[in-house]
Amino acid sequence: MLLSELMDIGGETRVAMRIESEARLVNGVGSVYALALEAARNGETLRTAIDRYGLGETIDLALAHAESRLNAPISHPDPAHLHITGTGLTHLGSAATRDAMHRKLAADGEEDLTDSLKMFRMGLEGGKPAKGGVGVQPEWFYKGNGAFAVAPGQPLVSPDFAQDAGEEPEIAGIYIIGDDGTPFRIGFALSNEFSDHVTERVNYLWLAHSKLRNASFGPEILVGPLPDDIRGTSRILRHGHTLWEKPFLSGETNMSHTIANLEHHHFKYGLFRQPGDVHVHMFGTATLSFADGIKTEPGDIFEIEAPGFGLPLRNPLAIAKPENYEVLAL
């Protein structure tokens, strides 16, 4: 089952449920946020909540996408209560890269490894604990709140001071916090964890700066378990032609951590269990056009797709105009 949010012809926000190729509007529901919070409060599944409301007319999601009527698949009435975060060094990458990494880990002493390689090794050794156990914590970063969330089809805007504007094709977990502080997973979505890789490379301690950027996710949320082996495609289009294209892998088969372990180390902080909040938590990637020497330009279109996740996630790149501001004393 896939959930999405769109504007109908009359300008009203609606929720659509899709099973296979058929998408239908959910009667009387104006947002995925409201639907999920109600389901959490009632102790029921999303499908049970939808069945209570019933389904209405069939909707053409591809047409809505083409007409820029798709919203982000979930938002919060107060954008400050939607948190966008992520983890890194969680994916194994290609077989060749993995083998090369393992040979280096076996050959080098601890003092010869970068912090990144040390963390990657920690994940390999302790990121997949036995069921019910707690594994090693991953790299973690903060991207922003709902003010940085960009709807499918809308521009990802890079700051004028950025050194790079590159895509990161990832799977994101979508969560809502219940009234008693319990995190509820709504599902999973494609995401573009848009970052500044040049700034990050200057010094790893600038990673936090490089991540404070827009992000996009959706257009649809996969409700249910995450497939173990996800094989998608990430591409960049320029002037209507494919500039770069590469497969990306995700799912636990291709990861050094379990999803449960990544969730545990995010939600163990009480800050992230505040009632009513929404979390979009991105699980990492091993595929970047930047690694292949691609320099993006304004107007380039990022496109990320994977079987089972519905419509592809597309966003053009834009560059922000310089902003003038000053800090004033009160």
For each residue, the residues with C-beta under 8 A, 3 or more apart:
1: 17 18 19 46 47 222 223 224
2: 17 18 19 23 220 221 222 223 309 310
3: 15 16 17 18 32 35 46 73 186 187 220 221 223
4: 15 16 18 23 32 61 70 73 218 219 220 221 310 311
5: 13 14 15 16 31 32 70 71 72 73 74 75
6: 13 14 16 59 61 64 69 70 71
7: 11 12 13 14 64 69 71
8: 11 12 13 14 25 69
9:
10:
11: 7 8
12: 7 8 30
13: 5 6 7 8 30 31 71
14: 5 6 7 8 25 26 29 30 59
15: 3 4 5 25 26 29 30 31 32 35
16: 3 4 5 6 23 24 25 26 59 61
17: 1 2 3 23 24 26 50 55
18: 1 2 3 4 21 22 23 24 61 220 310
19: 1 2 22
20:
21: 18
22: 18 19 58
23: 2 4 16 17 18 58 59 60 61
24: 16 17 18 55 56 57 58 59
25: 8 14 15 16 55 56 57 59
26: 14 15 16 17 29 35 50 53 54 55 56
27: 53 54 55 56
28: 53
29: 14 15 26 34 35 50 53
30: 12 13 14 15 34
31: 5 13 15 34 35 74 75
32: 3 4 5 15 35 36 73 74 186 221
33: 36 37 74 75 76 77 176 278
34: 29 30 31 37 38
35: 3 15 26 29 31 32 38 39 46 49 50
36: 32 33 39 40 46 74 176 184 186
37: 33 34 40 41 176 276
38: 34 35 41 42 49
39: 35 36 42 44 45 46 48 49 184
40: 36 37 43 176 178 179 182 184
41: 37 38 178 179
42: 38 39 49
43: 40
44: 39 48 49
45: 39 48 49
46: 1 3 35 36 39 49 50 186 223
47: 1 50 51 223
48: 39 44 45 51 52
49: 35 38 39 42 44 45 46 52 53
50: 17 26 29 35 46 47 53 55
51: 47 48 54
52: 48 49
53: 26 27 28 29 49 50
54: 26 27 51
55: 17 24 25 26 27 50
56: 24 25 26 27
57: 24 25
58: 22 23 24
59: 6 14 16 23 24 25 64
60: 23 63 64
61: 4 6 16 18 23 64 65 70 219 220 310 311
62: 65 66 311
63: 60 66 67
64: 6 7 59 60 61 67 69 70
65: 61 62 68 69 70 152 153 219 311 314
66: 62 63
67: 63 64
68: 65 153 154
69: 6 7 8 64 65
70: 4 5 6 61 64 65 151 152 153 218 219 311
71: 5 6 7 13 75 151
72: 5 75 149 150 151 152 216 217 218
73: 3 4 5 32 174 189 217 218 219 220 221
74: 5 31 32 33 36 82 174 176 186 221 278 280
75: 5 31 33 71 72 79 82 146 149 278
76: 33 79 80 81 82 146 276 277 278
77: 33 81
78: 81 146
79: 75 76 82 145 146 147 149
80: 76 145 146 147
81: 76 77 78 145 146 274 276 277 278
82: 74 75 76 79 145 146 149 277 278 279 280
83: 142 145 272 277 278 279 280
84: 142 143 144 145 146 148 149 215 280 282
85: 140 141 142 143 266 272 279 280 281 282
86: 140 141 143 170 172 193 211 281 282 283 284
87: 90 138 139 140 141 257 262 266 281 282 283 284
88: 138 139 141 207 284
89: 116 119 120 123 138 139 256 284
90: 87 123 127 138 139 255 256 257 262 283 284
91: 249 250 254 255 256 284 285 286
92: 97 98 249 254 255 256 286
93: 97 98 101 249 286
94: 97 98 286
95: 98 99
96: 99 100
97: 92 93 94 100 101 286
98: 92 93 94 95 101 102
99: 95 96 102 103
100: 96 97 103 104
101: 93 97 98 104 105 117 120
102: 98 99 105 106
103: 99 100 106 107
104: 100 101 107 108 117
105: 101 102 108 113 117 120 121 124
106: 102 103
107: 103 104
108: 104 105 112 113 117
109: 112 113
110: 113 118
111:
112: 108 109
113: 105 108 109 110 117 118 121
114: 117 118 204
115: 118 119 204
116: 89 119 120 204
117: 101 104 105 108 113 114 120 121
118: 110 113 114 115 121 122
119: 89 115 116 122 123 138 139
120: 89 101 105 116 117 123 124 256
121: 105 113 117 118 124 125
122: 118 119 125 126 127 136
123: 89 90 119 120 126 127 136 138 256 257
124: 105 120 121 127 256
125: 121 122 136
126: 122 123 129 135 136
127: 90 122 123 124 135 136 138 255 256 257 258 261
128: 135 252 256 257 258 261
129: 126 133 134 135 258 261
130: 133
131:
132:
133: 129 130
134: 129 261 264
135: 126 127 128 129 257 258 261
136: 122 123 125 126 127 261
137: 140 265
138: 87 88 89 90 119 123 127 257 261 262 265 284
139: 87 88 89 90 119
140: 85 86 87 137 265 266
141: 85 86 87 88 207 208 211
142: 83 84 85 208 211 212
143: 84 85 86 148 193 211 212 213 215 282
144: 84 147 148 149 212 213 214 215
145: 79 80 81 82 83 84 148 149
146: 75 76 78 79 80 81 82 84 149 278
147: 79 80 144
148: 84 143 144 145 212 213 214 215
149: 72 75 79 82 84 144 145 146 214 215 216 217 280
150: 72 154 155 156 157 214 215 216 315
151: 70 71 72 154 216 218
152: 65 70 72 216 218 219 311 313 314 315
153: 65 68 70 314 315
154: 68 150 151 216 315
155: 150 315 316 317 318
156: 150 165 192 194 213 214 215 216 302 315 316 317 318
157: 150 214 318 319 320
158: 162 165 194 196 213 214 317 318 319 320
159: 162 213 320
160: 319 320 321 322 323
161:
162: 158 159 165 196 199 213 319
163: 196 198 199 202
164: 195 196 197 198 199 290 295 296
165: 156 158 162 194 196 213 296 317 319
166: 194 195 196 197 288 289 290 294 296
167: 192 194 234 236 288 289 296 302 304
168: 192 193 194 195 282 285 288
169: 190 191 192 232 234 248 285 287 304
170: 86 190 191 192 193 250 282 283 284 285
171: 188 189 190 191 226 230 250 251 282 283 306
172: 86 188 189 190 191 193 217 280 281 282 283
173: 185 187 188 259 262 263 279 280 281 283
174: 73 74 185 186 187 188 189 217 221 278 279 280
175: 183 184 185 186 267 278 279 280 281
176: 33 36 37 40 74 183 184 186 276 277 278 279
177: 181 182 183 184 272 273 274 275 276 277 278 279
178: 40 41 181 182 183 184 275
179: 40 41 275 276
180: 275
181: 177 178 270 273 274 275
182: 40 177 178 273
183: 175 176 177 178 263 267 272 273 279
184: 36 39 40 175 176 177 178
185: 173 174 175 263
186: 3 32 36 46 74 174 175 176 221 223
187: 3 173 174 221 222 223 224
188: 171 172 173 174 221 222 226 309
189: 73 171 172 174 217 218 220 221 222 280 309
190: 169 170 171 172 217 218 232 304 305 306 309 312 313
191: 169 170 171 172 215 216 217 218 280 282 304 313
192: 156 167 168 169 170 215 216 217 302 304 313 315
193: 86 143 168 170 172 211 215 282 285
194: 156 158 165 166 167 168 213 214 215 216 302
195: 164 166 168 200 210 211 213
196: 158 162 163 164 165 166 199 200 209 210 213
197: 164 166 200 201 210 288 290
198: 163 164 201 202 290
199: 162 163 164 196 202 206 209 210
200: 195 196 197 204 206 207 210
201: 197 198
202: 163 198 199 206
203: 206
204: 114 115 116 200 207
205: 208
206: 199 200 202 203 209 210
207: 88 141 200 204 210 211
208: 141 142 205 211 212
209: 196 199 206 212
210: 195 196 197 199 200 206 207 213
211: 86 141 142 143 193 195 207 208
212: 142 143 144 148 208 209
213: 143 144 148 156 158 159 162 165 194 195 196 210
214: 144 148 149 150 156 157 158 194
215: 84 143 144 148 149 150 156 191 192 193 194 280 282
216: 72 149 150 151 152 154 156 191 192 194 313 315
217: 72 73 149 172 174 189 190 191 192 280 282 313
218: 4 70 72 73 151 152 189 190 191 221 313
219: 4 61 65 70 73 152 310 311 313
220: 2 3 4 18 61 73 189 309 310 311
221: 2 3 4 32 73 74 174 186 187 188 189 218
222: 1 2 187 188 189 226 308 309 310
223: 1 2 3 46 47 186 187
224: 1 187
225:
226: 171 188 222 230 251 252 259
227: 230 251 308
228: 251 252 253
229: 249 251 253 254
230: 171 226 227 249 250 251 254 306 308
231: 247 248 249 306 307
232: 169 190 247 248 249 250 304 305 306 307 309
233: 245 246 247 248 303 304 305 306
234: 167 169 245 246 247 248 287 289 302 303 304
235: 242 243 244 245 246 302 303
236: 167 242 243 244 245 289 294 296 300 301 302 303
237: 240 241 242 243 300 301 303
238: 241 243 297 299 300 301
239: 299
240: 237
241: 237 238
242: 235 236 237 245
243: 235 236 237 238 294 300
244: 235 236 289 292 294
245: 233 234 235 236 242
246: 233 234 235 287 289 292
247: 231 232 233 234 287
248: 169 231 232 233 234 285 286 287 304 306
249: 91 92 93 229 230 231 232 254 286 287
250: 91 170 171 230 232 254 255 283 285 306
251: 171 226 227 228 229 230 254 255
252: 128 226 228 255 258 259
253: 228 229
254: 91 92 229 230 249 250 251 286
255: 90 91 92 127 250 251 252 258 283 284
256: 89 90 91 92 120 123 124 127 128
257: 87 90 123 127 128 135 138 261 262
258: 127 128 129 135 252 255 261 262
259: 173 226 252 262 263 283
260: 263 264
261: 127 128 129 134 135 136 138 257 258 264 265
262: 87 90 138 173 257 258 259 265 266 281 283
263: 173 183 185 259 260 266 267 281
264: 134 260 261 267 268
265: 137 138 140 261 262 268
266: 85 87 140 262 263 269 272 279 281
267: 175 183 263 264 272 273
268: 264 265
269: 266 272 273
270: 181 273 274
271: 274
272: 83 85 177 183 266 267 269 277 279
273: 177 181 182 183 267 269 270 277
274: 81 177 181 270 271 277
275: 177 178 179 180 181
276: 37 76 81 176 177 179
277: 76 81 82 83 176 177 272 273 274
278: 33 74 75 76 81 82 83 146 174 175 176 177
279: 82 83 85 173 174 175 176 177 183 266 272
280: 74 82 83 84 85 149 172 173 174 175 189 191 215 217
281: 85 86 87 172 173 175 262 263 266
282: 84 85 86 87 143 168 170 171 172 191 193 215 217
283: 86 87 90 170 171 172 173 250 255 259 262
284: 86 87 88 89 90 91 138 170 255
285: 91 168 169 170 193 248 250 288
286: 91 92 93 94 97 248 249 254
287: 169 234 246 247 248 249 291
288: 166 167 168 197 285 291 292
289: 166 167 234 236 244 246 292 294 296
290: 164 166 197 198 293 294
291: 287 288
292: 244 246 288 289
293: 290
294: 166 236 243 244 289 290
295: 164
296: 164 165 166 167 236 289 300 317
297: 238 300 317
298: 317 318 319
299: 238 239 316 317 318
300: 236 237 238 243 296 297 316 317
301: 236 237 238 314 315 316 317
302: 156 167 192 194 234 235 236 313 314 315 316 317
303: 233 234 235 236 237 312 313 314
304: 167 169 190 191 192 232 233 234 248 312 313 314
305: 190 232 233 309 311 312 313
306: 171 190 230 231 232 233 248 250 309
307: 231 232
308: 222 227 230
309: 2 188 189 190 220 222 232 305 306
310: 2 4 18 61 219 220 222
311: 4 61 62 65 70 152 219 220 305
312: 190 303 304 305
313: 152 190 191 192 216 217 218 219 302 303 304 305
314: 65 152 153 301 302 303 304
315: 150 152 153 154 155 156 192 216 301 302
316: 155 156 299 300 301 302
317: 155 156 158 165 296 297 298 299 300 301 302
318: 155 156 157 158 298 299
319: 157 158 160 162 165 298
320: 157 158 159 160 323
321: 160
322: 160
323: 160 320
324:
325:
326:
327:
328:
329:
330:
